[in-house]
Amino acid sequence: MKKLVVFFFLLIASQASFAQLFSKEKIKNIENFDKQFLTWGYFLGLNSYDFNFDYNEDKKDILVETSFGFSVGLIGDMRINDFFNIRLEPGLFVTKRNLMYDESYFEGIDFNNSDLLREVNSTYIHVPLLIKASTKRINNFKPFIVGGFSTALNLSSNEKNPDDNDNGEFRTKSNMFFYELGFGIDFYLYWFKFTPSIRGVFALNDELVRDEDPNSPWTGNVTTMKSRGIFINFTFQ
């Protein structure tokens, strides 16, 4: 499903780009928009987060069932020159992941089916600082790549909860750090600039809060658990 959505997005973007590239229409919309030193806007989007695990022992992988969440936020853009901009994009990102454990993790331990599944609900206040590198504007569109670093506060982390997985509570850390890479296309419409983009985010620090029992079947074999995700954003400026 994720690959299909990404392919569909890229197909639409590429068709729109080539249509404008070979169009005879040369009138430029909002021609002086990019000459402003500061511009503002907002974005709406979808996100899909995953986890990347490293393990102490060679056991079956913990499977991650992902789903699409929603994103909303603001944009502040500072122009450096015709090709580079600095962007601040604080936003709210809501997502859900299910962790599915193999029965081998509970060898010698009494367990039931509910012990094999842990729901991880995350509500991130996500604040990236990005550098946007654009090509020269062609008619009414301009492709770009973007990259940078971000921090996130997880409001649903349960980090301070005294209960752990023995009581059904899977805990994650509140503060996260990421690096981000992506690309998109600016479309200059009659009244505003519309930008679809896709971006990958990759955690730099371990997100797992371990159980009190060092041999816990849920956390004992995990060396690191790092979030990674895909953002599909639609920006209006």
Sequence and secondary structure as in RCSB ss.txt:
>XXXX:A:sequence
MKKLVVFFFLLIASQASFAQLFSKEKIKNIENFDKQFLTWGYFLGLNSYDFNFDYNEDKKDILVETSFGFSVGLI
GDMRINDFFNIRLEPGLFVTKRNLMYDESYFEGIDFNNSDLLREVNSTYIHVPLLIKASTKRINNFKPFIVGGFS
TALNLSSNEKNPDDNDNGEFRTKSNMFFYELGFGIDFYLYWFKFTPSIRGVFALNDELVRDEDPNSPWTGNVTTM
KSRGIFINFTFQ
>XXXX:A:secstr
 HHHHHHHHHHHHHHHHHHHHT S    TTTTGGG SEEEEEEEEEEEEEEEEEESS     EEEE  EEEEEEE
EEEE SSSEEEEE  EEEEEEEEEE  GGGGTTS   GGGGEEEEEEEEEEEEEEEEEE   BTTEEEEEEEEEE
EEEETT  TT S  GGGT   B SEEEEEEEEEEEEEE SSSEEEEEEEEEEESS  B   SSTT TTTTTEEEE
EEEEEEEEEEE 
